[in-house]
Amino acid sequence: MKRIISLLLALVIAISAAIPAYATGDGNMDSGGSGMGDGTKTNYWNPGMDGVRLSVVHADNRAVIGSVVDWSNQKPNANIAHFGKVSKLSYNTGRTLSPAVGGYVCVQPTQKLPKIISTGSSKASIAATRSYFTDEQVIRAIAGYVGIDFDLLISGDYRIVVEPLAYLCYNGQQFAMTATEAALYDQVVNGDLRKKLGTLTHKNLPLAIFLEEADLGYAAWSGSRTDKASNGDIISSLGIGIVRFNEVTTPPDPGEYDYEYRVNTEVITSVEVRGGQSDPDNPVSVRFNIQGRTYTVSNVYYPDGDSQLAWVRWRTPAEPCVITISVSVYGGGSAQGTITCNIVDLDGNDPPNPLADDRNNGFRPASVLEKEQVTSASWGIWSPWWQENWEWVENWQKCWHTDRWTDADGKTHRDRWYHWVDNGWWEDH
């Protein structure tokens, strides 16, 4: 107990002196990380001791709404040291670390979290993380713990901020900290945390989740995905994922659907991607979110000013309904944001079964309704490559020569001279 109290007092003194310091959503998150280093008896982290910090923020003013909560599959130590439940956005607007020992509470969700932090032997799946936090039931649970109405949360005005969280042992004391808190605390202890646990606190933890696209004032991460990051990069850009929601719109009137499909049928839905520039080194990817499942189409190419089709194959539900597909484009360009599909059942709409002796003396032919039917379609696929542009790269070097000669008196002389030689090469620019 004395050791814990002493640690807490040291934390308070150091920190005060050193630091100023329907939709199911679209998961804006990516990940990196690599192997883990070796721990010691007093400085270590056990794989699986991870979780997330969840906060809801307003998309316009970036204010944190309701409660901030931590979720984990684990039950941390009762006397764990922590810094409260503070969102990354609050730290980035001047909030300082506030240490405490004990009293830490985290939620163990009914629907277990996927693996968050990668290790050398087991890499976390960012696809599983993205799918988890865009699941409707998970989002409903988050809304309940944060204290916000579910329909309000998914209205398009709010974002869910997801921060990776680690439970680690530093200098013999158990800690709970997000990537941002680890970077801030490393500044307090003058780099000692990075020195002893940097593979976790400055690599695998902050690289567990980062943004694919800029949002809420944070840039998409374009740095290394395998090296340790600086405290500045972690605080400004890493250890954050965002779940966004399309604004809920009034269901379309009949006849205003983009597609009409039969129930329980495999279909192909496409969108046209245009705008921007897609080159061989930077292809575009398109993400379709259909009934809580995300389909990603990668390697979409098209020249500047042109367009390309991206399509997805999926099975329609067994019951008639209206489905709204959300479409997101990554890497430049744009496409139709939502696709509305009317799923219909032909049962009960069977054609008449006339018999040979049926009569209808008052029959008059009715005008035939004209409904356009698409029976075929054709398109091309762009396949880009770099056009060769060979240029000569000059590389002038001295070429030395030595001449020996004997004069009339029989004395030997040696002359050294040189000339310039271009030892360049052709290079494709």
C-alpha positions as a Markdown table, in Angstrom:
| # | Residue | x | y | z |
|---|---|---|---|---|
| 1 | Met | 0.0 | 0.0 | 0.0 |
| 2 | Lys | 2.9 | 2.4 | 0.8 |
| 3 | Arg | 4.4 | 1.7 | -2.6 |
| 4 | Ile | 1.1 | 2.4 | -4.4 |
| 5 | Ile | 0.5 | 5.7 | -2.4 |
| 6 | Ser | 4.1 | 6.8 | -3.1 |
| 7 | Leu | 3.7 | 6.0 | -6.8 |
| 8 | Leu | 0.4 | 8.0 | -7.0 |
| 9 | Leu | 2.1 | 11.0 | -5.2 |
| 10 | Ala | 5.0 | 10.8 | -7.6 |
| 11 | Leu | 2.6 | 10.7 | -10.6 |
| 12 | Val | 0.7 | 13.8 | -9.4 |
| 13 | Ile | 3.9 | 15.8 | -8.7 |
| 14 | Ala | 5.5 | 14.9 | -12.1 |
| 15 | Ile | 2.3 | 15.5 | -14.1 |
| 16 | Ser | 1.5 | 18.9 | -12.5 |
| 17 | Ala | 5.0 | 20.0 | -13.2 |
| 18 | Ala | 5.6 | 18.7 | -16.6 |
| 19 | Ile | 2.5 | 18.6 | -18.9 |
| 20 | Pro | 0.3 | 21.4 | -20.3 |
| 21 | Ala | -1.0 | 19.7 | -22.0 |
| 22 | Tyr | -31.0 | 2.9 | -40.7 |
| 23 | Ala | -27.2 | 2.7 | -40.7 |
| 24 | Thr | -24.7 | 0.5 | -38.9 |
| 25 | Gly | -21.9 | 3.0 | -39.5 |
| 26 | Asp | -18.8 | 3.3 | -41.6 |
| 27 | Gly | -15.6 | 2.3 | -39.8 |
| 28 | Asn | -12.7 | 4.7 | -40.6 |
| 29 | Met | -9.8 | 2.7 | -39.2 |
| 30 | Asp | -6.7 | 0.8 | -40.3 |
| 31 | Ser | -3.9 | -0.9 | -38.4 |
| 32 | Gly | -0.2 | -1.9 | -38.3 |
| 33 | Gly | 2.3 | -3.2 | -35.8 |
| 34 | Ser | 4.8 | -6.1 | -35.8 |
| 35 | Gly | 6.8 | -8.3 | -33.3 |
| 36 | Met | 6.9 | -7.7 | -29.6 |
| 37 | Gly | 10.0 | -7.3 | -27.5 |
| 38 | Asp | 10.9 | -9.2 | -24.3 |
| 39 | Gly | 9.7 | -8.0 | -20.9 |
| 40 | Thr | 11.2 | -8.1 | -17.4 |
| 41 | Lys | 9.8 | -9.0 | -14.0 |
| 42 | Thr | 8.7 | -5.4 | -13.4 |
| 43 | Asn | 8.1 | -4.2 | -17.0 |
| 44 | Tyr | 5.9 | -6.4 | -19.2 |
| 45 | Trp | 2.6 | -6.8 | -21.1 |
| 46 | Asn | 0.7 | -10.0 | -21.6 |
| 47 | Pro | -0.9 | -10.6 | -25.0 |
| 48 | Gly | -4.7 | -10.3 | -24.9 |
| 49 | Met | -4.6 | -7.7 | -22.1 |
| 50 | Asp | -6.2 | -5.1 | -24.3 |
| 51 | Gly | -9.4 | -3.2 | -24.9 |
| 52 | Val | -10.8 | 0.0 | -26.2 |
| 53 | Arg | -11.9 | 3.4 | -25.0 |
| 54 | Leu | -15.2 | 4.6 | -26.5 |
| 55 | Ser | -16.5 | 8.2 | -26.7 |
| 56 | Val | -19.2 | 9.8 | -28.7 |
| 57 | Val | -18.4 | 13.3 | -30.2 |
| 58 | His | -20.4 | 15.8 | -32.2 |
| 59 | Ala | -19.2 | 15.9 | -35.8 |
| 60 | Asp | -19.4 | 19.7 | -36.0 |
| 61 | Asn | -17.9 | 21.1 | -32.7 |
| 62 | Arg | -16.1 | 17.9 | -31.7 |
| 63 | Ala | -17.5 | 18.1 | -28.2 |
| 64 | Val | -17.6 | 14.8 | -26.2 |
| 65 | Ile | -21.2 | 13.7 | -25.5 |
| 66 | Gly | -22.2 | 11.7 | -22.5 |
| 67 | Ser | -19.9 | 9.2 | -20.7 |
| 68 | Val | -16.6 | 7.9 | -21.9 |
| 69 | Val | -16.3 | 4.1 | -21.3 |
| 70 | Asp | -13.6 | 1.4 | -21.5 |
| 71 | Trp | -14.5 | -2.0 | -22.9 |
| 72 | Ser | -12.3 | -5.1 | -22.5 |
| 73 | Asn | -12.7 | -8.9 | -22.4 |
| 74 | Gln | -10.4 | -8.9 | -19.4 |
| 75 | Lys | -10.9 | -8.0 | -15.7 |
| 76 | Pro | -8.0 | -5.7 | -14.7 |
| 77 | Asn | -6.3 | -5.7 | -11.4 |
| 78 | Ala | -8.3 | -4.0 | -8.6 |
| 79 | Asn | -5.4 | -1.7 | -7.7 |
| 80 | Ile | -4.5 | -0.7 | -11.2 |
| 81 | Ala | -3.2 | 2.8 | -11.9 |
| 82 | His | -5.1 | 4.8 | -14.5 |
| 83 | Phe | -5.9 | 8.3 | -15.7 |
| 84 | Gly | -9.6 | 8.3 | -15.6 |
| 85 | Lys | -11.9 | 8.0 | -18.7 |
| 86 | Val | -10.7 | 10.7 | -21.0 |
| 87 | Ser | -11.2 | 10.9 | -24.8 |
| 88 | Lys | -8.3 | 11.6 | -27.0 |
| 89 | Leu | -10.1 | 14.7 | -28.2 |
| 90 | Ser | -10.1 | 16.1 | -24.7 |
| 91 | Tyr | -6.4 | 15.6 | -24.4 |
| 92 | Asn | -5.8 | 17.3 | -27.7 |
| 93 | Thr | -7.7 | 20.4 | -26.5 |
| 94 | Gly | -5.6 | 20.8 | -23.4 |
| 95 | Arg | -6.7 | 18.2 | -20.8 |
| 96 | Thr | -3.8 | 17.0 | -18.7 |
| 97 | Leu | -3.2 | 13.5 | -17.2 |
| 98 | Ser | -5.1 | 12.9 | -13.9 |
| 99 | Pro | -3.6 | 9.8 | -12.2 |
| 100 | Ala | -5.4 | 7.6 | -9.8 |
| 101 | Val | -4.9 | 4.1 | -8.2 |
| 102 | Gly | -7.9 | 1.8 | -7.8 |
| 103 | Gly | -11.5 | 2.5 | -8.6 |
| 104 | Tyr | -11.0 | 1.6 | -12.3 |
| 105 | Val | -14.1 | 0.2 | -14.0 |
| 106 | Cys | -14.4 | -1.3 | -17.5 |
| 107 | Val | -17.2 | -3.0 | -19.3 |
| 108 | Gln | -17.0 | -6.6 | -20.4 |
| 109 | Pro | -19.3 | -6.6 | -23.4 |
| 110 | Thr | -21.7 | -9.5 | -24.1 |
| 111 | Gln | -20.4 | -9.6 | -27.6 |
| 112 | Lys | -16.7 | -10.2 | -27.1 |
| 113 | Leu | -14.2 | -7.8 | -28.5 |
| 114 | Pro | -11.9 | -9.0 | -31.3 |
| 115 | Lys | -8.2 | -9.0 | -30.8 |
| 116 | Ile | -7.1 | -5.3 | -30.7 |
| 117 | Ile | -3.2 | -5.3 | -30.3 |
| 118 | Ser | -1.1 | -7.4 | -32.5 |
| 119 | Thr | 1.8 | -9.6 | -31.3 |
| 120 | Gly | 4.7 | -11.2 | -33.1 |
| 121 | Ser | 2.8 | -14.6 | -33.2 |
| 122 | Ser | -0.7 | -13.3 | -33.7 |
| 123 | Lys | -1.8 | -10.3 | -35.7 |
| 124 | Ala | -5.0 | -8.5 | -35.0 |
| 125 | Ser | -7.5 | -8.2 | -37.8 |
| 126 | Ile | -8.5 | -4.7 | -38.6 |
| 127 | Ala | -11.4 | -6.1 | -40.7 |
| 128 | Ala | -12.7 | -7.8 | -37.6 |
| 129 | Thr | -12.4 | -4.7 | -35.6 |
| 130 | Arg | -14.1 | -2.6 | -38.2 |
| 131 | Ser | -16.9 | -5.1 | -38.6 |
| 132 | Tyr | -17.4 | -5.3 | -34.8 |
| 133 | Phe | -17.8 | -1.6 | -34.3 |
| 134 | Thr | -20.1 | -1.2 | -37.2 |
| 135 | Asp | -22.4 | -3.9 | -36.0 |
| 136 | Glu | -25.9 | -2.6 | -35.1 |
| 137 | Gln | -26.1 | -4.5 | -31.8 |
| 138 | Val | -22.7 | -3.3 | -30.7 |
| 139 | Ile | -23.6 | 0.3 | -31.6 |
| 140 | Arg | -26.8 | 0.0 | -29.6 |
| 141 | Ala | -24.9 | -1.2 | -26.6 |
| 142 | Ile | -22.4 | 1.7 | -26.9 |
| 143 | Ala | -25.3 | 4.2 | -27.1 |
| 144 | Gly | -26.7 | 2.7 | -23.9 |
| 145 | Tyr | -23.4 | 2.9 | -21.9 |
| 146 | Val | -22.6 | 6.4 | -23.2 |
| 147 | Gly | -26.1 | 7.7 | -22.5 |
| 148 | Ile | -27.3 | 8.8 | -26.0 |
| 149 | Asp | -30.4 | 7.7 | -27.9 |
| 150 | Phe | -29.5 | 5.2 | -30.6 |
| 151 | Asp | -31.5 | 6.9 | -33.4 |
| 152 | Leu | -29.8 | 10.2 | -32.4 |
| 153 | Leu | -26.4 | 8.6 | -32.5 |
| 154 | Ile | -26.8 | 7.3 | -36.0 |
| 155 | Ser | -28.5 | 10.5 | -37.3 |
| 156 | Gly | -25.3 | 11.6 | -39.0 |
| 157 | Asp | -24.4 | 14.3 | -36.5 |
| 158 | Tyr | -22.2 | 12.2 | -34.3 |
| 159 | Arg | -19.1 | 10.0 | -34.4 |
| 160 | Ile | -17.9 | 7.1 | -32.2 |
| 161 | Val | -14.2 | 7.5 | -31.4 |
| 162 | Val | -12.5 | 4.1 | -30.7 |
| 163 | Glu | -9.1 | 4.2 | -29.0 |
| 164 | Pro | -6.9 | 1.0 | -28.4 |
| 165 | Leu | -6.2 | 0.4 | -24.7 |
| 166 | Ala | -3.5 | -1.7 | -23.0 |
| 167 | Tyr | -3.2 | -3.1 | -19.5 |
| 168 | Leu | 0.5 | -3.3 | -18.7 |
| 169 | Cys | 3.0 | -3.4 | -15.8 |
| 170 | Tyr | 5.5 | -0.6 | -15.6 |
| 171 | Asn | 8.1 | -0.5 | -12.8 |
| 172 | Gly | 6.1 | -3.1 | -10.9 |
| 173 | Gln | 2.8 | -1.2 | -11.0 |
| 174 | Gln | -0.2 | -2.3 | -13.2 |
| 175 | Phe | -1.5 | 0.5 | -15.5 |
| 176 | Ala | -4.4 | 1.0 | -17.9 |
| 177 | Met | -3.6 | 3.5 | -20.6 |
| 178 | Thr | -4.6 | 4.4 | -24.2 |
| 179 | Ala | -1.9 | 5.1 | -26.8 |
| 180 | Thr | -2.4 | 8.9 | -26.2 |
| 181 | Glu | -2.0 | 8.5 | -22.4 |
| 182 | Ala | 1.1 | 6.4 | -22.9 |
| 183 | Ala | 2.7 | 9.1 | -25.0 |
| 184 | Leu | 1.8 | 11.8 | -22.5 |
| 185 | Tyr | 3.0 | 9.8 | -19.6 |
| 186 | Asp | 6.3 | 9.0 | -21.4 |
| 187 | Gln | 6.9 | 12.8 | -21.5 |
| 188 | Val | 6.4 | 12.9 | -17.7 |
| 189 | Val | 8.9 | 10.1 | -17.1 |
| 190 | Asn | 11.4 | 11.6 | -19.6 |
| 191 | Gly | 11.2 | 8.7 | -22.1 |
| 192 | Asp | 11.6 | 5.9 | -19.6 |
| 193 | Leu | 8.3 | 4.2 | -20.6 |
| 194 | Arg | 9.4 | 4.1 | -24.2 |
| 195 | Lys | 12.8 | 2.7 | -23.2 |
| 196 | Lys | 11.3 | -0.2 | -21.2 |
| 197 | Leu | 8.0 | -0.9 | -23.0 |
| 198 | Gly | 8.3 | 1.0 | -26.3 |
| 199 | Thr | 7.5 | -2.0 | -28.5 |
| 200 | Leu | 4.1 | -1.9 | -26.9 |
| 201 | Thr | 3.5 | 1.7 | -26.0 |
| 202 | His | 5.0 | 3.3 | -29.0 |
| 203 | Lys | 4.4 | 0.8 | -31.7 |
| 204 | Asn | 1.8 | -2.0 | -31.4 |
| 205 | Leu | -0.6 | 0.0 | -29.2 |
| 206 | Pro | -0.7 | 3.3 | -31.2 |
| 207 | Leu | -0.6 | 1.3 | -34.5 |
| 208 | Ala | -3.4 | -1.0 | -33.4 |
| 209 | Ile | -6.0 | 1.6 | -34.8 |
| 210 | Phe | -5.4 | 4.7 | -36.9 |
| 211 | Leu | -7.4 | 6.6 | -39.6 |
| 212 | Glu | -7.7 | 5.6 | -43.2 |
| 213 | Glu | -9.2 | 9.0 | -44.0 |
| 214 | Ala | -9.0 | 12.4 | -42.3 |
| 215 | Asp | -11.8 | 13.2 | -39.9 |
| 216 | Leu | -12.6 | 15.3 | -36.8 |
| 217 | Gly | -9.4 | 17.3 | -37.4 |
| 218 | Tyr | -7.1 | 14.2 | -37.5 |
| 219 | Ala | -5.1 | 13.3 | -40.6 |
| 220 | Ala | -5.0 | 9.9 | -42.1 |
| 221 | Trp | -1.8 | 8.2 | -41.0 |
| 222 | Ser | 0.8 | 7.9 | -43.8 |
| 223 | Gly | 3.9 | 7.1 | -41.7 |
| 224 | Ser | 5.5 | 3.7 | -40.9 |
| 225 | Arg | 3.2 | 0.8 | -39.9 |
| 226 | Thr | 6.1 | -1.2 | -38.4 |
| 227 | Asp | 8.4 | 1.2 | -36.5 |
| 228 | Lys | 8.1 | 2.9 | -33.2 |
| 229 | Ala | 6.3 | 6.3 | -33.4 |
| 230 | Ser | 7.3 | 9.5 | -31.6 |
| 231 | Asn | 5.2 | 10.9 | -28.7 |
| 232 | Gly | 4.2 | 13.8 | -31.0 |
| 233 | Asp | 2.9 | 11.5 | -33.8 |
| 234 | Ile | 1.0 | 9.4 | -31.3 |
| 235 | Ile | -0.6 | 12.3 | -29.6 |
| 236 | Ser | -1.5 | 14.0 | -32.9 |
| 237 | Ser | -2.4 | 11.1 | -35.2 |
| 238 | Leu | -2.3 | 7.6 | -33.9 |
| 239 | Gly | -4.4 | 5.4 | -31.6 |
| 240 | Ile | -7.7 | 6.5 | -32.9 |
| 241 | Gly | -10.5 | 5.0 | -35.1 |
| 242 | Ile | -13.8 | 6.6 | -36.0 |
| 243 | Val | -17.2 | 5.2 | -36.8 |
| 244 | Arg | -19.3 | 7.5 | -39.0 |
| 245 | Phe | -22.9 | 7.4 | -39.9 |
| 246 | Asn | -24.8 | 8.5 | -43.0 |
| 247 | Glu | -27.6 | 10.9 | -42.3 |
| 248 | Val | -30.9 | 9.0 | -42.1 |
| 249 | Thr | -33.3 | 10.0 | -44.9 |
| 250 | Thr | -36.9 | 9.4 | -45.5 |
| 251 | Pro | -37.5 | 6.0 | -47.3 |
| 252 | Pro | -38.0 | 6.5 | -51.0 |
| 253 | Asp | -41.4 | 6.3 | -52.6 |
| 254 | Pro | -42.2 | 3.2 | -54.7 |
| 255 | Gly | -40.7 | 3.6 | -58.1 |
| 256 | Glu | -37.7 | 5.6 | -56.8 |
| 257 | Tyr | -35.5 | 2.6 | -56.1 |
| 258 | Asp | -32.1 | 2.2 | -57.8 |
| 259 | Tyr | -32.5 | -1.5 | -58.1 |
| 260 | Glu | -35.3 | -4.1 | -57.8 |
| 261 | Tyr | -34.3 | -7.7 | -57.0 |
| 262 | Arg | -36.1 | -10.9 | -56.2 |
| 263 | Val | -35.9 | -12.4 | -52.7 |
| 264 | Asn | -33.1 | -15.0 | -51.9 |
| 265 | Thr | -31.2 | -14.3 | -55.1 |
| 266 | Glu | -27.5 | -13.7 | -55.8 |
| 267 | Val | -27.2 | -10.3 | -57.5 |
| 268 | Ile | -24.5 | -7.9 | -58.6 |
| 269 | Thr | -24.8 | -4.2 | -57.6 |
| 270 | Ser | -22.4 | -1.7 | -59.2 |
| 271 | Val | -21.5 | 2.0 | -58.8 |
| 272 | Glu | -19.6 | 4.3 | -61.1 |
| 273 | Val | -16.5 | 5.8 | -59.5 |
| 274 | Arg | -15.2 | 9.0 | -61.0 |
| 275 | Gly | -13.2 | 12.2 | -60.3 |
| 276 | Gly | -9.6 | 12.5 | -59.0 |
| 277 | Gln | -6.7 | 10.5 | -60.4 |
| 278 | Ser | -6.0 | 6.8 | -60.0 |
| 279 | Asp | -2.5 | 5.7 | -61.0 |
| 280 | Pro | -0.8 | 2.2 | -60.9 |
| 281 | Asp | 0.8 | 2.9 | -57.5 |
| 282 | Asn | -2.3 | 4.3 | -55.9 |
| 283 | Pro | -5.4 | 2.4 | -56.8 |
| 284 | Val | -8.8 | 3.3 | -55.4 |
| 285 | Ser | -10.9 | 1.0 | -53.2 |
| 286 | Val | -14.6 | 1.0 | -52.8 |
| 287 | Arg | -16.5 | -0.2 | -49.7 |
| 288 | Phe | -20.1 | -1.4 | -49.8 |
| 289 | Asn | -21.9 | -1.8 | -46.5 |
| 290 | Ile | -24.9 | -4.2 | -46.9 |
| 291 | Gln | -27.0 | -5.3 | -43.9 |
| 292 | Gly | -24.1 | -4.9 | -41.5 |
| 293 | Arg | -21.5 | -6.7 | -43.7 |
| 294 | Thr | -18.8 | -4.8 | -45.4 |
| 295 | Tyr | -17.6 | -5.8 | -48.9 |
| 296 | Thr | -14.4 | -4.1 | -50.1 |
| 297 | Val | -13.5 | -3.9 | -53.8 |
| 298 | Ser | -9.7 | -3.1 | -54.2 |
| 299 | Asn | -7.6 | -2.1 | -57.2 |
| 300 | Val | -10.0 | 0.2 | -59.0 |
| 301 | Tyr | -8.3 | 2.2 | -61.7 |
| 302 | Tyr | -9.4 | 5.0 | -64.0 |
| 303 | Pro | -7.7 | 7.9 | -65.8 |
| 304 | Asp | -8.1 | 11.5 | -64.8 |
| 305 | Gly | -11.4 | 12.7 | -66.0 |
| 306 | Asp | -12.8 | 9.3 | -66.7 |
| 307 | Ser | -14.7 | 6.7 | -64.6 |
| 308 | Gln | -14.8 | 3.0 | -63.7 |
| 309 | Leu | -17.4 | 0.6 | -62.5 |
| 310 | Ala | -17.0 | -1.2 | -59.1 |
| 311 | Trp | -19.4 | -4.0 | -58.3 |
| 312 | Val | -20.2 | -6.4 | -55.5 |
| 313 | Arg | -22.0 | -9.8 | -55.5 |
| 314 | Trp | -24.3 | -10.5 | -52.6 |
| 315 | Arg | -27.5 | -12.5 | -51.8 |
| 316 | Thr | -30.8 | -10.8 | -51.2 |
| 317 | Pro | -32.8 | -11.5 | -48.0 |
| 318 | Ala | -35.5 | -14.2 | -47.9 |
| 319 | Glu | -38.3 | -11.7 | -47.1 |
| 320 | Pro | -39.4 | -8.7 | -49.1 |
| 321 | Cys | -37.9 | -5.4 | -47.8 |
| 322 | Val | -36.1 | -2.2 | -48.7 |
| 323 | Ile | -32.3 | -2.2 | -48.3 |
| 324 | Thr | -30.1 | 0.8 | -48.3 |
| 325 | Ile | -26.5 | 0.1 | -49.3 |
| 326 | Ser | -23.9 | 2.7 | -48.2 |
| 327 | Val | -20.9 | 3.3 | -50.5 |
| 328 | Ser | -17.5 | 4.8 | -49.5 |
| 329 | Val | -14.6 | 5.5 | -51.8 |
| 330 | Tyr | -11.0 | 5.6 | -50.5 |
| 331 | Gly | -8.0 | 6.8 | -52.3 |
| 332 | Gly | -9.5 | 9.7 | -54.4 |
| 333 | Gly | -12.7 | 10.1 | -56.4 |
| 334 | Ser | -16.4 | 9.8 | -55.5 |
| 335 | Ala | -19.4 | 7.6 | -56.2 |
| 336 | Gln | -23.1 | 7.5 | -55.4 |
| 337 | Gly | -23.2 | 7.5 | -51.6 |
| 338 | Thr | -26.3 | 5.3 | -51.1 |
| 339 | Ile | -28.1 | 2.7 | -53.2 |
| 340 | Thr | -31.7 | 1.8 | -52.5 |
| 341 | Cys | -32.8 | -1.7 | -53.4 |
| 342 | Asn | -36.4 | -3.0 | -53.4 |
| 343 | Ile | -36.5 | -6.7 | -52.6 |
| 344 | Val | -39.8 | -8.2 | -53.9 |
| 345 | Asp | -41.4 | -11.7 | -53.7 |
| 346 | Leu | -43.2 | -12.9 | -56.8 |
| 347 | Asp | -45.4 | -15.4 | -54.8 |
| 348 | Gly | -49.0 | -14.3 | -55.0 |
| 349 | Asn | -48.5 | -12.6 | -58.3 |
| 350 | Asp | -48.9 | -15.7 | -60.4 |
| 351 | Pro | -50.2 | -15.1 | -63.9 |
| 352 | Pro | -53.8 | -16.2 | -64.8 |
| 353 | Asn | -54.4 | -19.9 | -65.7 |
| 354 | Pro | -57.1 | -19.7 | -68.5 |
| 355 | Leu | -59.1 | -22.8 | -69.4 |
| 356 | Ala | -60.3 | -23.8 | -72.9 |
| 357 | Asp | -64.0 | -23.0 | -72.3 |
| 358 | Asp | -63.4 | -19.7 | -70.4 |
| 359 | Arg | -65.4 | -16.8 | -71.9 |
| 360 | Asn | -65.3 | -13.1 | -71.3 |
| 361 | Asn | -67.6 | -11.5 | -73.8 |
| 362 | Gly | -66.9 | -8.0 | -72.5 |
| 363 | Phe | -63.2 | -8.3 | -72.9 |
| 364 | Arg | -61.4 | -5.4 | -74.5 |
| 365 | Pro | -57.6 | -5.4 | -74.9 |
| 366 | Ala | -55.9 | -3.0 | -72.5 |
| 367 | Ser | -52.9 | -0.9 | -73.4 |
| 368 | Val | -49.7 | -2.7 | -72.5 |
| 369 | Leu | -47.7 | -1.1 | -69.8 |
| 370 | Glu | -44.2 | -0.3 | -70.8 |
| 371 | Lys | -41.5 | -1.0 | -68.2 |
| 372 | Glu | -38.0 | -0.8 | -69.3 |
| 373 | Gln | -36.1 | -4.1 | -68.8 |
| 374 | Val | -32.4 | -4.3 | -68.8 |
| 375 | Thr | -31.4 | -7.6 | -70.5 |
| 376 | Ser | -27.7 | -7.0 | -71.1 |
| 377 | Ala | -24.9 | -4.6 | -70.2 |
| 378 | Ser | -21.3 | -4.1 | -71.3 |
| 379 | Trp | -18.4 | -2.2 | -70.0 |
| 380 | Gly | -14.6 | -2.0 | -70.1 |
| 381 | Ile | -12.0 | -2.3 | -67.3 |
| 382 | Trp | -9.1 | 0.1 | -67.1 |
| 383 | Ser | -5.7 | -1.6 | -66.6 |
| 384 | Pro | -3.0 | 1.0 | -66.1 |
| 385 | Trp | 0.8 | 0.9 | -66.4 |
| 386 | Trp | 3.5 | 3.5 | -66.5 |
| 387 | Gln | 4.5 | 4.8 | -69.9 |
| 388 | Glu | 8.2 | 4.4 | -70.4 |
| 389 | Asn | 10.2 | 7.6 | -70.4 |
| 390 | Trp | 13.8 | 6.7 | -70.7 |
| 391 | Glu | 16.3 | 9.4 | -69.9 |
| 392 | Trp | 20.1 | 9.3 | -69.8 |
| 393 | Val | 21.6 | 10.0 | -66.4 |
| 394 | Glu | 25.1 | 11.5 | -66.7 |
| 395 | Asn | 27.9 | 10.2 | -64.5 |
| 396 | Trp | 31.1 | 11.8 | -65.6 |
| 397 | Gln | 34.3 | 10.2 | -64.2 |
| 398 | Lys | 38.0 | 10.7 | -64.7 |
| 399 | Cys | 39.7 | 8.0 | -66.7 |
| 400 | Trp | 43.4 | 8.0 | -65.8 |
| 401 | His | 46.3 | 6.8 | -68.1 |
| 402 | Thr | 50.0 | 6.3 | -67.4 |
| 403 | Asp | 52.6 | 6.6 | -70.2 |
| 404 | Arg | 56.3 | 5.5 | -69.8 |
| 405 | Trp | 59.0 | 6.6 | -72.2 |
| 406 | Thr | 62.8 | 6.8 | -72.3 |
| 407 | Asp | 64.7 | 9.9 | -73.5 |
| 408 | Ala | 67.9 | 10.0 | -75.5 |
| 409 | Asp | 70.0 | 9.7 | -72.4 |
| 410 | Gly | 68.3 | 6.5 | -71.4 |
| 411 | Lys | 66.4 | 8.0 | -68.6 |
| 412 | Thr | 62.9 | 6.6 | -68.0 |
| 413 | His | 60.0 | 9.0 | -67.5 |
| 414 | Arg | 56.3 | 8.5 | -66.5 |
| 415 | Asp | 53.5 | 10.8 | -67.4 |
| 416 | Arg | 50.0 | 10.5 | -65.9 |
| 417 | Trp | 47.0 | 12.1 | -67.7 |
| 418 | Tyr | 43.3 | 11.7 | -67.8 |
| 419 | His | 40.2 | 12.4 | -69.8 |
| 420 | Trp | 36.5 | 12.5 | -68.9 |
| 421 | Val | 34.3 | 9.5 | -69.6 |
| 422 | Asp | 30.5 | 9.5 | -69.2 |
| 423 | Asn | 29.7 | 6.2 | -67.3 |
| 424 | Gly | 26.0 | 7.1 | -67.1 |
| 425 | Trp | 22.9 | 4.9 | -67.6 |
| 426 | Trp | 19.5 | 5.0 | -69.0 |
| 427 | Glu | 16.7 | 5.4 | -66.4 |
| 428 | Asp | 12.9 | 5.2 | -66.8 |
| 429 | His | 11.4 | 8.4 | -65.5 |
